[in-house]
Amino acid sequence: MEHNSTFPIKQNELDMLRDEATSYLKSIQWEQSQRAKNRDNDGKDESILLYLSRANNGSNVNVTSVSKTILALKKRLLPESVAIPIHLNQTLYAVQEGITLGIWIKDSYYKASGLSSLTENKSALDASGKREYESKMHTATAFMLYATAYKILHDLKPHASDDLSVMKQKFAGIPEVSFMTPLKGISCQLFYFDKYLGHPEIIKSDKDVIDFTVVYFEALIAEIQLRKSTLEYTETITDRTYKLENSDFSVSGWENVFQGTAKSVEFNKIQFEQIVGNRDAKHFARRLTERLLSYDFEAKKNPFQELGGFMPVFMGYGIPGTGKSMLIAAIATRLKEHSDNLNIPFLFHPMPDTLISTFQGGSAEKMVEWMKPLQDPSKLIFAPIDDAENNLQERTAQGVSAGVKEVIGVFLRYTEGAYAVNYGNSSIGLFTNLPEMLDKAVISRVQGRFKIDGARTENDFLDQDYIWWRKLQDTMPSFVNMDDPENYKYLDDQGLAKSMGDILNLVEKPSEERVHETFSKVEKLHESDDHMFYAALYKEIQKIFPFFSSRDVRNIQSAISLRLTDFDLEKEWFENPEKYFKKDYETKFNMLQELMKSNMKGLNFSDIRRQEVIRYLDNVATIADTDFKRKVDARINQLNIENEAREQFGKR
């Protein structure tokens, strides 16, 4: 969803609202509804629900003070000390700041939606005016509660336990959520929050306070999400982003990325030099990291997107055992090292293996949860999908589960379409041994592709062995009693290439038979440095491969743009970030344009175009042919088995 404009939330404006927020924590009144009192217990622990619905005094109106409950908790958790337990203190502060931000968001909605003037003229409103007033009041309350919960989660989630399942078991839900007015909304929420906090079964330790608070406010957000379709006058919520100054926190409509849910996954640190062969893949990976690092956090865009050298989705493919997992780790290692050096937040966000769910709709939900953090503009994100053929398999193939179809549906929606937002700070990498098994629509989203082919030359195999036996040599120096090669220094060939040109050498003709024939046929009609040549070539290719479309042509164009931006960033920029990385967007963009121009001097457009078209079409044909060939091989194998069985049967 595109958000048109960003509004700052200024710290000094929040300072003026903090007193109001604290007054709610000191005391609120809430009258429970009959339904909340008699709520059925959903099989949850009855005592907790009874506890929640029991009134403090004879009347129906309950007065609650969160700050008193917190003091009682302090006495229970740290009886001998005057200090407040650390997590309790952190939680109280986060809740106070969350409410403060919620009030600011509510005030902002009042102004933007015209609710302020409706409130001023409340006595003079006619029936439709009253309806509008009430409706906007509900929306203001929902958005206030949403922003409050979201801010609390943003602040506390990183400190909560990774596994909250035990706390979720204890939690019996929120008996009621009120959208009547902002005052009622916040009173109702704090009333139940307070009831839970005071329950000795729920809070047994200091850490439980944070864990419970996260579970409670996640449940509140889930309730609001369920009911948001009933709210009206939400356009002033969904068309803008509110960003808190000096912080990575922002609220953009209801469609929020849980900044804080996606924690970076641990990975083994690997340097590119430890990977043998794979020159194409290593070069591509290095370019990817340099491009991601050029992202501008202030402008929320990447100069490489404008230059045409950025790939939100790419694919690495090759036979098993050629180093796909190592390559994923090496890209993550390089990004992490540079990000740490430049003081940039980095998220390594691989797709989990457990994505496909047996429940209907479950896979889509998990996939949305995985894709959401990719829209967070506040960090660099590398999201690899290893063995991509498992979750993104051709949907028309026999026996493909409903879960796979759901996952693909979400992937397509988030990579191109209404939901696709790419600021130039995140990149999804598909890694597969079987590209021909991937869904055609998924493959067509891939804007950069490279082969992961492992060791390919004598020197590669020499180096692969060297990496292995030098460990033995380190521990027992004289044990490895063999001679070194005469004309080669170990690992020399494993360095990084300067440009794609070094790797490709000159590709003159396609290697795939059908593409080669088509190429020759079209060359008889048009010169290959004539624009008409490519138009005719694409038309002919479409006859052989009906799924070849305009998107493939766009992918070829982006591959050519990649080659035009295939230059090294200056070494000193990394050594001294002030020279490039810390500059503003315009300056970075102009510096890159200069580099691009000087790089283009040695290039020839028609040569590059020819090379990239050949590479792409060969790839299309390989993928299509492999699929066909696999089916033929399987059938031949089946027939051989049947023949052999008949023969053996005849001999009996």
N, C-alpha and C positions, 0 to 999 in steps of 0.2 A: 504494500500500500504506500503510495507516495504521500509524504507529508510536506505541505507547501512551504511552511515557514517555521522558523525556530524562535521561541521567545525565551529570554533569560529569566531564571528565578534568582533574584538578587538576595544575597545573604542579609543585607541590612533591612530588607523588607520582611524577611523571616523573623529577624530579631524583634520586630514590633509585634509579632503575633504569638511569641513564645509564652507570654503571660497567660493568654487565653487558653493555650494548650495545657499549661500546668494546672489551670483552674479545673479543667475536666478531670485531670488525674487526682486532684484533691477530693473532688466530690461530684457525683452525678446522681440523678434520680431516674429510675426506670420502672414503669409499671408493666409487669409481664402480661402477655396475652394469655387467654384461657388455653389456647392451643399449645403454647409453649409449656404451660404448666402440665397439661395432660399428655404431652408428647409421647407417642409410643416409642419404645426403647430400641427398635431395630435390632434386637438381639444383643445390644451393647450392655455393658455393665449397668444394671438398673440403679445401683446406689449412686452412681455419678449423676445420672439424670435427675434422680430425686433431689440430690444435693443442689443441682443447678436450679431446680424449680421451687425449692423451699424458700419462703419469704423470710426476710430478716426480722420482721415484726408483725404485729397483727394486721396492719393495713396492707393493701395491695401494692402501694408504692414502696419500692425498695431504694434506699439511699446507699450508695456504694462509694468507697474511697480506695482507689488503686494504691495510693501512696501508703495508706495504713496497712493494707495487705502486704505490701512490699516490706514494711518495717517488721511486721509479724514474721514474714519469711526470713528476714535477716536474723531475727532472734532464734528461729528454728534451725537455720542452716549454719550459723556461726555464733552459737550461744555465748562463747567466752570473750568475744571480741567486740571492739567498738566499730571496726571497719565493716563496710558493706561488701559482701562477696562479689568478686569481679564480674561474673556473668550476669548477676542480678543487676548490678550497677549499669553494665553495658546495655542490658535489655530495657531498663527504665529510660535510659537516655535515648535509645533508638525509638521507643514508643513515643516519647515526648517530641522528638524531631519529626517522626512520621506524622503525628497529629498536626504539628505546626505547618508542615508542607501541605497536608490535606486542606487546612484552612485557607492557605494561599491559593491552592488550585480552585477551591470552591469560590473564593472572591473573584478570581480571574474568570470563572465560568459565568458568575453573576453579571459581570461587566460585558463580556463578549456576547452573551446570549440575549441580553436585554432583560434579564430577570430583575436587575437592580431597579429599573424604572417601573416594572410591573409591581414590585414590592412597595415602592413609594406611593403609587396610585391605587393601592390594594382596595381601598374602600369604594373607589369609583368604577371598578371593573364590572363588565357585563358577564353573562354566563360563559361565553366563549373565552373571554379574557381570564376568568377565574380558572377555567379548564387549563388554559395555557400556563397560568401561574403555577398551578399544582403540578402539572406535568414537568415543567422546568425545575421545580423544587425537588422532585424525585430524582431527576437526572443529576442535578447539582450534588445531592446527597450521595448518590451512587458513585459519582466521579471522585468526590472527596474521600469516601471510604476506600475506593480503589487506590488512589494515589497514596493514602496513608499506609495501607497494607503493603503496597509495592515498595515504598521507601523503607519500611521496617524490614522487609525481606532482603532488600538490597544491602542494608547495613548488617543484618544478623546472619544471613545464610552462609557467608564464608566462615563463620565461627561455629556453626551448628555441626552436630555429628553427621558423618556421611550417610549413616544408615538411620533413618528416622522411623523404621517400621514398628519398633516397640512402642514409641510414643503415639504413633497413629493408632495402634491397637487400643491404647488406653483412652484415646480421645473419642468422645461420643458425639461429635458434631456440634454445630452452633444452633441452638433451639430456634432462634428467629433473627432475621436481619430486617431492620426498618429503613425504608427510603422516604419516610414521611417528610421529615425536615432534617437539615444538617444536625441540629441539636439532638433530635431523637435518634438519628442514625448513629452518631458517635456515642450517645449514652447507652443505647442498646448494646453496641459492640463492646464497650468497656465494661458493662455490667457482667456479661458472660465471660469475658476475658478474666475479670477479677474473681468470679466464682471459681473458675478452673484453677487460677493461681493459688487460691486458698485451700485447694483440696489436697490433703496429705498424701493420697495415693498417686496423684499426678506428678507432684513436685517432690522428689526425694533428695535431689542434690542440686548444687549450683548449676551444673551443666544442663539439668532438666529444664531450667528456666528458659534458656535460649532455645532448646529443642522444641519445647512446648509452644513458645511464641511463634516460631517459624511454622509449625504445624497449624496453629490457630489462624494465622493471617493468610496462609496458603488456602485454607478452607474458606476464608472470607472472600478471597479473590475468585475461587471456584464458584461460590454462590452468586457473586456479582456477574460473572461470565454467563452463568445459566440464565440470569434474569435480564441481561442487557438488551436482548431483542425486544423487550417490552417498553424500553425507554424511548422517548421521543426527543426532538431538538438536540441531537447529539453532534450535529455537523461542526459546531465550534470546538468539539473535543477531538474529532477524528482528523481535522484538517491541519493540525499543528503539533509541533513538538515543544515541550517545555524542558529546558536544560538548566540544571542547577549549576550556578557559576562555581569555578574552582573544584569541580567534581566530575566523575564520569557518570553521574546519575541523570537520566532523562526520562520523561514520560511522553510517549507518543500514542495518543488514543488509548484504546483498550488492548491493542495488539502488541503487548509488550514482550520484549525479550527478557527472560529472567537473567539479568546480569548477575552472576553469582551462582546460578545453578550450574552453568557449564564451567566445571573446573578443569584445568589442563590435566591431561592424562600423563602418567609417567611414561618415559620411553628411554631406550638405551641410547647413549650418546655415540654417534658414529660420524667420522669425517669422510668426505668424498674420496679421499686418497685410499681409504680402506676398501673401497668398492672397485673390483677389477672389471675392466672393459666398460661397457655401457656409456660410451662417450656421449652419445646423443642424449641419453637420459640425464647424465650428470650436468651437461651443458644447459639443458632445459630447466633442470631443478635450480641451478645457480641463477639463471635469469629470473625465474619465478620469485626467488627470495629477494633479489635486488628490487624487483618491481613492487612487491608487497611493501617493502620497507620505505618506498617513496610515498606511500599514502600520507595525506595531510589531515591530521586530526581536527584542525580548526575548520578547514573548508569542507571536510567530510567528502573529499574526492581524491582521486589519484591521477597525477599528470600523465601517467602511462595509459590511462583510459582514453584520454583525449588524443594521445599520439597513436593509439591503436595497438599497444603492445601488452595489453593485460588480458589474462584468461581467467574468468570466474570458474570455468569448468575445464579440466584437462584430463587426458587419459594416457597411462603408461601400460603397454601390453607386451607380452613376450612369453616364451615357453617356461614351464615350471623350473625353479632352481636358478634363476638368473639374477636374483637380488632385489625383488620388489619390496620386501619388508625392510631390507637394509636401506633401500633408497628412501622409503618413507621416513625412517629414523634419521637419515642424513639431512633431509630437507628440514625436519623438525629441529634437529641439532643446530643447523646453520641459522635458522630463523630465531631460535631461542637465544643463541650467543649474541647475534647482532641486536636483538630487541633489548636484552639485558644491558648491552653496551650503550644503547641509545635511550635507555630508560623508557621503553615502550611496553605496554601490556601485551602479552602474547598468549593465545589460546591454541593448544594442540587438541583437536576435537575429532578423533577418529569415530567412524560409525560403529556402534556396538554390534557384536555378533548376535545379540539376542533380540534383534529388531522385529523379526517376523513373529506375530502373535497368532495363537490359534483362535482368539476371539474375533468376531466380526467387528471391524472398525478399530480393533486394538492396534494393528500395525500402522494404520494411518495416524493414529494419535501419537504413537511412539516416534514416528517419522517426523511429524510436525514438531514434536518436542526436540528432536535432534536438529532439525533445520532452523528453528527459531533463532538460536544464538548466532547464526551466520548473518543475521541482519543487525547485529549490534555494532554500531559505528565506533565504539570506544576502544577496540583492541584489534590487533592483527590476528587473523584466524586461518589456520591450515586444517582442512577437514578431509583426511584421506578415507576412501572406501576400499579396503583391501578385499581381494576376491569378489570384486563387484558383481560377478555373474551370479552370485548366490541371491542377492537381494534385488537385482535389477535385470532379471532374466527376461528374454523375449516373451511378451505377454500372450502371444498366440500359440506358443509351444504347448504340446500336450502335457497335462498334469501340472500346470503352473498354478500355485496356490492363490487364493483370494488375497492373502497377505501381501504377496509380491506385487499384485496389481494395485493394491492400496498404496504401497510404498512408492511405486513408479508414478502414480497419480500425483502424490504430494511432491515428489522430486521435480516433475515437469512444471507444476504450478509455481514452485518457488525458484526455479532457475530461469523461467521465461514466462511471462504472463502477469496477471494482476498483482500477484504477491511478490514478484521478483524485485528486490531492491538490492543493488550491489554498489556499494560506495567505493569499491576498489581496495577494500581491506581484507577480503576473504576469498579463499580459493578452494574449490572442491577437487580432489584428485581421484579419479577412478583407476584402480590398479587391477589388472586381470590377466589370466593365462588364456582366457577364451573370449576374446572380444566379439567373436561371431555369435556368442550366446547372449550378448547384451541386447536389450530392447532397442529397436531401430530409432524410436523417438528419443531415447536416452543418448544414444550415440550421436544423434544429430545436434545435441546440445554441446558436444565437446568442441571447444575452440582451439585446443592445441593438443597434439598427440605425438608420442615418441615411443620408440622401440626400447624395451629393456631386454637386451640380448646377451648379457653376461660376457664372458671371455670370448674373444673372436680371433685373436692373433697368437702367434707363438709367444710373443712377449707377455701377452695377457696371462696365458697359462703359466708361464715362468713366474710371473708376479703372484699369481694365486698360490702357487706352491711356496714361494718365498715368504709370504705373509704367515703361512702355516709353520714352516720349519725354523724360521728365525726365533720363534719362542723356545724351541729346543736348544738352539745355539746359545741363547741368552743364559739358560740354566746350566748347560753342559757344553762349554765352548768347543771342545775338540771332537764332540760326538758326531756332528754332521760332516762326514769326510768326503765331500764331493766338490768338484771344481765349479767356479762361477763362470757365467758366459763371458766371452772375450769382448764383444762390441756393444754390450748393453748394460746400463746402470739400473739396478732394480728400481721399480716403481716410476721410472721416467715417463712411461707411456700413460700412467694413471692420473697425470695432472689434468687440469681442465682445459678444454679447447678455447681458442680465442673467439671464434665465431662459428656459426653453422656452416659457413663456407668451407672451413677446415675439415668438417666432418663429412659433408655430403660429397665432396669432390664433384666433378661435373656429371650430373645425371643427364644423359642425352635422350634416352629412350625408356619407356616404361618396361618393367620386368614382367608384369602380368600379361599373359597372352592376349586376352580379349581387349585390354586397354591398348596394348601395343598395336594390334590390328586397326582399331578405331583411330588411333593417333596417326598411323601411316595413311589411312584412308582420307582423313581430313586434311593432312599435309599436302595431298595431291591437289586439293581444291584451293587452299589458302596458304600463304606464307605464315610461318609460326610467329613472326614478330608483327603480325597484323591482328588488330583487335577482333576482326571477324573470325579468326581461327578458333578462339576460345568459345565464342557463341556457338559456332557449328559443332565444336567438340562436345560441349555440354549437352547439346540436343541429341547427338549420337549416343553419348553415354547413357542418356535417359532411356533410350530404346532397349539397351541391354540390362540396365539396372533401374527398374521403374521407380524404386524408392529414392533415387537421386533427385534432390529438389533445390529450390532457391536457397534453403538454409545451408545446403552443402556448399553452394557457391559463396555464401557469406562466410562460411568457415574457411574456405580457400583464401578469401580476401583477408581474413584476420591472420591466417598463417603468413601471408605475404607481409602484412603490417608488422608481424612479429619479427620477420627478417630485417625489416627496415629499422626496427628499434633494437637490433641485435648488437648492441655495443656495451662495453664495460663501463660501469660507473667509475669515476676516477678513484684511485686507491686512497688518495689523501682525504677524500670525503668520508671514508670510513674511519680514518685515523683521527680526523678532526670534524665531528658532526656539524659544527657551526657553519662549515663551508657549504653544506648542501642540505642535509637532513633537517636541520633546525630552521631553515629559511622558510619564508611564507610560500603559499601555493604558486602565486604568479612567478616569483623568482625561480622556484624549482622548475616550473614548466618551461621558462625561457632558457634555463641552463641546459635542460634536456634537449630542447629544439636545436641549440647550437651543436651539442654532441651528435645529434642525429644527422645534421647537415654535414658535419665533417666526416662522419662515418659513411655517408652515402656516396662520397666522392669515388670510393673504390668499387662501388656496386653498379650492376647493370640491371635495370628494371626488367627487361624482357627475359634475361637469363633467370633471374630469381622467380619470376612469375612461372616460367616453364618448369623449373625445378619443383616448386611447391605444388603446381597442378599435378605433375607426374607422381610426386610423393603421395598426394591425397588420393588420387584415383587408384593407384596401386593398392593403397590401403583399403579402399572401398571394395576392390575386387578380391583382395586376399580374404577379407572378412566374409564376403558373400560366398566365395569358392570353398573356403574351409568348411562352412556350414554344410554345403552341398556334398563336399567330399566326405565329411564325417558320416552323413546319412548313407552315402553309397557304400563306404567301408563297412558300416554296421550291417547293411543288407548282405554284402558279399560274405561277411563273416557268418551270418545266419545261414546262408545257403550252403557254405562249406560244412558247417556243423551238421546240417540236415543230410547232405550227401554222405558224409562220413558215417553218420548214424545208420543210414540205409544200408551202406556197404557192410558195416559190422553186423547189422541185423540179418542180412542175407546169408552171412557165413555161419550163423547159429544153426 
